[in-house]
């Protein structure tokens, strides 16, 4: 299955077929520190619309960046993530600087005020690791 199609299908399964997803996933959850970021050069780099994975950012998308220690825990590129306090699901599309640990950064387009209002807080996240991936 194509890498781009997999996250979309997983979102559909999470919304429509929760029991079926639970049979095909190992669910992990963590308490993390959550901050927010914008696609602005002073917050990222000289090309703020491209993530560290090479994806393009566009305001309105539900994306997060994760600290690199969480990559080792299965929160890899295109993983679907439920964040406490949000009704929508997010996709891992970016990774943070190596200095951060147990942290996510929620993408908030170019709305700096919204990102500042979010601030920094502890939240619980939940995500699925497909069973075929967790066996290897």
ROSE-4610 file (N, C-alpha, C; in Angstrom, 1 decimal, always signed):
// ROSE-4610
residu = [X/X/X/X/X/X/X/X/X/X/X/X/X/X/X/X/X/X/X/X/X/X/X/X/X/X/X/X/X/X/X/X/X/X/X/X/X/X/X/X/X/X/X/X/X/X/X/X/X/X/X/X/X/X/X/X/X/X/X/X/X/X/X/X/X/X/X/X/X/X/X/X/X/X/X/X/X/X/X/X/X/X/X/X/X/X/X/X/X/X/X/X/X/X/X/X/X/X/X/X/X/X/X/X/X/X/X/X/X/X/X/X/X/X/X/X/X/X/X/X/X/X/X/X/X/X/X/X/X/X/X/X/X/X/X/X/X/X/X/X/X/X/X/X/X/X/X/X/X/X/X/X/X/X/X/X/X/X/X/X/X/X/X/X/X/X/X/X/X/X/X/X/X/X/X/X/X/X/X/X/X/X/X/X/X/X/X/X/X/X/X/X/X/X/X/X/X/X/X/X/X/X/X/X/X/X/X/X/X/X/X/X/X/X/X/X/X/X/X/X/X/X/X/X/X/X/X/X/X/X/X/X/X/X/X/X/X/X/X/X/X/X/X/X/X/X/X/X/X/X/X/X/X/X/X/X/X/X/X/X/X/X/X/X/X/X/X/X/X/X/X/X/X/X/X/X/X/X/X/X/X/X/X/X/X/X/X/X/X/X/X/X/X/X/X/X/X/X/X/X/X/X/X/X/X/X/X/X/X/X/X/X/X/X/X/X/X/X/X/X/X/X/X/X/X/X/X/X/X/X/X/X/X/X/X/X/X/X/X/X/X/X/X/X/X/X/X/X/X/X/X/X/X/X/X/X/X/X/X/X/X/X/X/X/X/X/X/X/X/X/X/X/X/X/X/X/X/X/X/X/X/X/X/X/X/X/X/X/X/X/X/X/X/X/X/X/X/X/X/X/X/X/X/X/X/X/X/X]
num = [1/1/1/2/2/2/3/3/3/4/4/4/5/5/5/6/6/6/7/7/7/8/8/8/9/9/9/10/10/10/11/11/11/12/12/12/13/13/13/14/14/14/15/15/15/16/16/16/17/17/17/18/18/18/19/19/19/20/20/20/21/21/21/22/22/22/23/23/23/24/24/24/25/25/25/26/26/26/27/27/27/28/28/28/29/29/29/30/30/30/31/31/31/32/32/32/33/33/33/34/34/34/35/35/35/36/36/36/37/37/37/38/38/38/39/39/39/40/40/40/41/41/41/42/42/42/43/43/43/44/44/44/45/45/45/46/46/46/47/47/47/48/48/48/49/49/49/50/50/50/51/51/51/52/52/52/53/53/53/54/54/54/55/55/55/56/56/56/57/57/57/58/58/58/59/59/59/60/60/60/61/61/61/62/62/62/63/63/63/64/64/64/65/65/65/66/66/66/67/67/67/68/68/68/69/69/69/70/70/70/71/71/71/72/72/72/73/73/73/74/74/74/75/75/75/76/76/76/77/77/77/78/78/78/79/79/79/80/80/80/81/81/81/82/82/82/83/83/83/84/84/84/85/85/85/86/86/86/87/87/87/88/88/88/89/89/89/90/90/90/91/91/91/92/92/92/93/93/93/94/94/94/95/95/95/96/96/96/97/97/97/98/98/98/99/99/99/100/100/100/101/101/101/102/102/102/103/103/103/104/104/104/105/105/105/106/106/106/107/107/107/108/108/108/109/109/109/110/110/110/111/111/111/112/112/112/113/113/113/114/114/114/115/115/115/116/116/116/117/117/117/118/118/118/119/119/119/120/120/120/121/121/121/122/122/122/123/123/123/124/124/124/125/125/125/126/126/126/127/127/127/128/128/128/129/129/129/130/130/130/131/131/131/132/132/132/133/133/133/134/134/134/135/135/135/136/136/136]
x = [+0.8/+0.0/+0.9/+0.5/+1.4/+1.5/+2.7/+2.9/+2.0/+1.5/+0.6/-0.8/-1.2/-2.5/-2.7/-1.7/-1.8/-2.4/-1.8/-2.4/-3.9/-4.3/-5.7/-6.6/-6.2/-6.9/-7.0/-5.9/-5.8/-6.8/-6.9/-7.8/-9.2/-9.5/-10.9/-11.2/-10.3/-10.5/-10.7/-9.9/-10.0/-11.4/-11.9/-13.2/-14.3/-14.3/-15.4/-15.4/-14.2/-14.1/-13.2/-13.4/-12.5/-12.1/-13.1/-12.8/-11.9/-12.0/-11.2/-9.7/-9.6/-8.3/-7.6/-8.4/-7.8/-7.2/-7.8/-7.3/-6.0/-5.8/-4.6/-3.5/-3.7/-2.8/-2.4/-1.2/-0.7/-0.8/-1.7/-1.8/-0.8/-0.1/+0.8/+0.2/+0.5/+0.1/+1.3/+1.4/+2.4/+1.8/+2.4/+2.2/+3.4/+3.1/+4.2/+4.0/+5.0/+4.9/+4.5/+3.4/+3.0/+3.1/+3.8/+3.9/+3.3/+3.4/+2.8/+3.9/+3.8/+4.7/+4.0/+4.6/+4.0/+5.1/+4.6/+5.5/+6.0/+6.8/+7.5/+9.0/+9.7/+11.2/+11.9/+11.4/+12.1/+11.8/+10.8/+10.5/+11.1/+11.4/+11.9/+13.2/+13.2/+14.4/+14.1/+15.0/+14.8/+13.7/+13.3/+12.2/+11.2/+10.4/+9.5/+8.3/+8.1/+6.9/+7.3/+8.6/+9.0/+9.5/+9.0/+9.3/+10.6/+11.1/+12.3/+12.2/+11.0/+10.7/+10.5/+10.5/+10.3/+8.9/+8.0/+6.6/+6.3/+5.3/+4.9/+3.9/+4.0/+3.1/+2.2/+0.9/-0.1/-1.0/-1.3/-2.2/-3.5/-4.0/-5.2/-5.0/-3.8/-3.5/-3.2/-3.6/-3.4/-2.2/-1.1/+0.3/+0.9/+1.8/+2.7/+4.1/+5.0/+6.4/+6.6/+7.5/+7.8/+9.3/+9.5/+10.9/+11.5/+12.8/+13.4/+13.4/+13.3/+13.1/+11.8/+10.8/+9.5/+9.5/+10.3/+10.5/+10.9/+11.7/+12.2/+11.1/+10.0/+8.9/+7.8/+8.0/+7.0/+6.2/+6.5/+5.8/+6.6/+6.5/+7.3/+6.5/+7.2/+6.5/+5.2/+4.2/+2.8/+2.0/+2.5/+1.7/+0.5/-0.6/-1.8/-1.8/-2.1/-2.0/-3.3/-3.8/-4.9/-4.3/-4.6/-4.1/-5.2/-5.0/-6.0/-6.4/-7.7/-8.2/-8.6/-8.3/-8.6/-9.6/-10.5/-11.4/-10.8/-9.9/-9.3/-8.1/-7.8/-6.5/-5.4/-4.2/-3.0/-2.1/-1.3/-0.3/+1.1/+2.0/+3.4/+4.0/+4.4/+5.0/+6.3/+6.7/+8.0/+8.7/+9.9/+10.7/+11.4/+11.5/+12.1/+13.6/+14.1/+15.6/+15.9/+17.1/+17.6/+17.6/+17.5/+17.6/+16.3/+15.2/+13.9/+13.7/+13.0/+12.6/+11.2/+10.5/+9.1/+8.2/+8.3/+7.7/+7.1/+5.9/+5.4/+5.2/+5.1/+4.9/+3.7/+2.7/+1.4/+1.5/+1.3/+1.4/+0.1/+0.3/-0.8/-0.7/-0.3/-0.2/+0.6/+0.1/+0.8/+0.2/-0.8/-1.5/-0.6/+0.2/+1.1/+0.4/-0.7/-1.5/-2.1/-2.6/-3.2/-2.1/-0.9/+0.2/+0.6/+0.7/+1.0/+0.0/-1.3/-2.4/-2.3/-1.9/-1.7/-0.7/+0.4/+1.5/+2.3/+2.5/+3.2/+2.4/+2.0/+1.2/+1.5/+1.2/+1.3/+0.0/+0.1/-1.1/-0.8/-1.9/-1.7/-2.0/-1.2/-1.4/-1.5/-2.2/-2.4/-2.2/-1.5/-1.3/-1.2/-1.3/-1.4/-0.1/+0.4/+1.5/+0.9/+0.9/+0.3/+1.0/+0.2/+0.8/+1.9/+1.7/+2.8/+4.1/+4.0/+5.3/+5.8/+5.0/+5.4/+6.1/+5.8/+6.4/+7.8/+8.2/+9.6/+10.6]
y = [-1.2/+0.0/+1.2/+2.2/+3.4/+4.2/+4.7/+5.4/+6.6/+7.2/+8.4/+7.9/+6.8/+6.3/+5.7/+5.1/+4.5/+5.4/+6.6/+7.5/+7.8/+8.0/+8.3/+7.2/+6.0/+4.8/+4.6/+4.8/+4.6/+5.6/+6.8/+7.8/+7.3/+6.9/+6.3/+5.2/+4.3/+3.1/+3.6/+4.6/+5.1/+5.7/+6.4/+7.1/+6.1/+5.2/+4.4/+3.0/+2.4/+1.0/+0.8/+1.4/+1.4/+0.0/-0.9/-2.3/-3.0/-2.8/-3.4/-2.8/-1.5/-0.9/-1.5/-1.6/-2.2/-3.5/-4.3/-5.7/-5.6/-4.5/-4.4/-3.5/-3.0/-2.0/-2.4/-1.9/-1.9/-0.4/+0.0/+1.4/+1.8/+2.9/+3.4/+4.8/+5.1/+6.5/+7.0/+8.3/+9.0/+10.3/+10.8/+12.2/+12.9/+14.0/+14.8/+16.2/+17.0/+18.4/+18.9/+19.6/+20.1/+21.6/+22.0/+23.4/+23.5/+24.7/+25.0/+25.7/+25.5/+26.3/+26.7/+27.6/+28.2/+28.0/+28.0/+27.9/+29.3/+29.8/+31.1/+31.0/+31.6/+31.4/+31.6/+32.6/+32.8/+31.7/+30.9/+29.8/+28.5/+28.4/+27.1/+27.3/+27.6/+27.8/+28.7/+28.8/+29.7/+29.1/+27.9/+27.3/+26.7/+27.6/+27.2/+26.3/+26.1/+25.3/+23.9/+23.5/+22.2/+21.6/+20.4/+19.8/+19.0/+18.5/+17.8/+16.4/+16.0/+14.8/+15.1/+16.4/+16.8/+17.1/+17.0/+17.3/+18.8/+19.2/+20.6/+20.9/+22.0/+22.5/+23.6/+23.5/+24.5/+24.7/+26.0/+26.3/+25.5/+25.1/+24.3/+22.8/+22.3/+20.9/+20.5/+19.3/+18.8/+18.0/+18.7/+18.1/+18.3/+17.4/+17.7/+17.3/+18.0/+17.6/+16.8/+15.9/+15.1/+15.1/+15.0/+15.0/+13.6/+13.6/+12.4/+11.2/+11.3/+10.2/+9.5/+10.2/+9.6/+8.9/+9.3/+8.5/+7.1/+6.9/+5.6/+4.8/+5.5/+4.8/+4.5/+4.7/+4.3/+5.5/+6.7/+7.9/+8.4/+7.6/+7.9/+8.7/+9.0/+9.8/+9.2/+10.0/+9.7/+8.9/+8.8/+8.1/+9.0/+8.4/+9.1/+9.2/+10.4/+10.7/+11.4/+10.9/+11.6/+12.4/+13.7/+14.5/+14.9/+14.7/+15.1/+16.6/+16.8/+18.2/+18.6/+17.7/+17.9/+16.8/+17.2/+16.2/+15.6/+16.3/+15.9/+15.0/+14.2/+13.4/+14.2/+13.9/+14.6/+13.6/+14.0/+13.2/+13.7/+12.8/+13.2/+13.5/+14.8/+15.2/+16.0/+16.1/+16.9/+16.3/+16.6/+16.2/+17.4/+17.4/+18.6/+18.5/+19.6/+19.6/+18.5/+18.0/+16.9/+17.2/+18.5/+18.9/+18.5/+18.4/+18.1/+16.7/+16.4/+15.0/+15.0/+13.9/+13.7/+14.9/+15.4/+16.6/+16.6/+17.2/+17.4/+18.9/+19.3/+20.6/+20.6/+21.3/+21.2/+22.3/+22.0/+22.9/+23.8/+25.1/+26.1/+27.1/+26.6/+27.5/+28.7/+29.9/+31.1/+32.0/+31.4/+32.1/+32.1/+33.0/+33.2/+33.4/+34.1/+34.4/+33.1/+32.2/+30.9/+30.1/+30.1/+29.3/+29.8/+31.1/+31.7/+31.4/+31.4/+31.1/+29.7/+28.8/+27.4/+27.3/+28.0/+28.0/+26.6/+26.2/+25.0/+24.3/+23.0/+22.3/+20.8/+20.1/+18.6/+18.1/+17.1/+16.4/+15.0/+14.2/+12.8/+12.6/+11.8/+11.4/+9.9/+9.5/+8.1/+7.9/+6.8/+6.5/+5.0/+4.6/+3.2/+2.8/+1.7/+1.1/-0.2/-0.3/-1.5/-2.7/-3.7/-5.0/-5.6/-5.6/-6.1/-5.4/-4.1/-3.3/-3.6/-3.8/-4.0/-5.4/-6.3/-7.7/-7.7/-6.9/-6.9/-6.4]
z = [+0.0/+0.0/+0.0/-0.8/-0.9/+0.4/+0.7/+1.9/+2.1/+1.1/+1.2/+1.5/+1.0/+1.2/+2.6/+3.2/+4.5/+5.6/+5.8/+6.8/+6.6/+5.4/+5.1/+5.5/+5.1/+5.5/+7.0/+7.6/+9.1/+9.8/+9.3/+9.8/+9.6/+8.4/+8.2/+9.1/+9.3/+10.2/+11.7/+12.1/+13.5/+13.7/+12.7/+12.8/+12.7/+11.7/+11.4/+12.0/+12.1/+12.5/+13.6/+14.7/+15.9/+16.3/+16.4/+16.8/+15.8/+14.5/+13.6/+13.7/+13.9/+14.1/+15.4/+16.4/+17.7/+17.5/+16.6/+16.3/+15.5/+14.8/+13.9/+14.4/+15.6/+16.2/+17.6/+17.9/+19.3/+19.6/+20.6/+20.9/+22.0/+21.8/+22.7/+23.2/+24.4/+24.8/+25.7/+25.7/+26.4/+26.9/+28.0/+28.4/+27.9/+27.1/+26.5/+26.8/+26.6/+26.6/+25.2/+25.1/+23.8/+23.6/+22.6/+22.2/+20.8/+20.3/+18.9/+18.1/+16.8/+15.9/+14.7/+14.0/+12.7/+11.6/+10.4/+9.2/+8.9/+9.7/+9.6/+9.7/+8.9/+8.9/+10.2/+11.0/+12.3/+13.3/+13.1/+14.0/+13.5/+12.2/+11.6/+11.0/+9.7/+8.9/+7.7/+6.7/+5.6/+4.6/+4.8/+4.0/+4.9/+5.6/+6.6/+6.2/+4.9/+4.5/+4.2/+4.4/+4.1/+5.5/+5.8/+7.1/+7.0/+8.1/+8.1/+7.4/+7.2/+6.4/+4.9/+4.6/+3.2/+2.7/+3.7/+3.4/+3.3/+2.5/+2.5/+3.5/+4.2/+5.1/+4.5/+4.8/+4.4/+5.6/+5.9/+7.0/+6.9/+8.0/+8.1/+8.2/+7.9/+8.0/+9.4/+9.8/+11.1/+11.2/+11.5/+11.5/+12.8/+13.2/+14.4/+14.1/+14.8/+14.9/+16.2/+16.2/+17.4/+17.7/+19.0/+19.4/+18.9/+18.7/+18.1/+19.0/+20.3/+21.1/+20.9/+20.5/+20.2/+18.9/+18.0/+16.7/+17.1/+18.1/+18.5/+19.2/+19.6/+20.3/+19.3/+18.0/+17.0/+16.4/+16.9/+16.4/+15.1/+14.1/+12.9/+11.9/+10.8/+9.7/+9.3/+9.3/+8.9/+9.9/+11.1/+12.2/+12.5/+12.7/+13.1/+14.6/+15.1/+16.6/+17.0/+18.2/+18.9/+20.0/+20.1/+21.1/+22.0/+23.3/+24.3/+24.1/+24.1/+24.0/+22.5/+21.6/+20.2/+19.7/+18.9/+18.3/+17.0/+16.4/+15.1/+15.4/+14.4/+14.4/+13.7/+14.1/+13.5/+12.9/+12.0/+11.4/+11.7/+12.0/+12.3/+10.9/+10.7/+9.5/+9.6/+10.9/+11.1/+12.3/+12.4/+13.6/+14.2/+15.5/+16.2/+16.4/+16.8/+17.1/+18.2/+18.0/+18.9/+20.4/+20.8/+22.2/+22.9/+22.2/+22.9/+23.2/+24.3/+24.7/+25.1/+24.7/+25.1/+24.9/+23.6/+23.2/+21.9/+21.7/+20.4/+20.1/+18.9/+18.4/+17.5/+17.8/+17.0/+15.9/+14.7/+13.6/+13.6/+13.6/+13.6/+12.5/+11.3/+10.1/+10.4/+10.1/+10.3/+11.4/+12.1/+13.2/+14.5/+14.6/+15.7/+17.0/+17.0/+18.2/+18.7/+17.8/+18.2/+18.9/+18.3/+18.8/+20.2/+20.3/+21.7/+22.7/+22.3/+23.2/+23.7/+22.8/+23.2/+24.2/+24.0/+25.0/+25.1/+26.3/+26.6/+27.6/+27.4/+28.4/+28.2/+29.3/+29.3/+28.7/+27.8/+27.2/+27.1/+27.0/+26.7/+25.2/+24.6/+23.2/+23.1/+22.0/+21.7/+20.2/+19.9/+18.5/+18.3/+17.1/+16.7/+16.0/+16.4/+15.6/+15.0/+13.7/+13.0/+13.5/+13.8/+14.4/+13.5/+12.2/+11.3/+11.5/+11.8/+12.1/+13.5/+14.4/+15.8/+16.0/+15.1/+15.2/+14.9/+13.9/+13.4/+14.4]
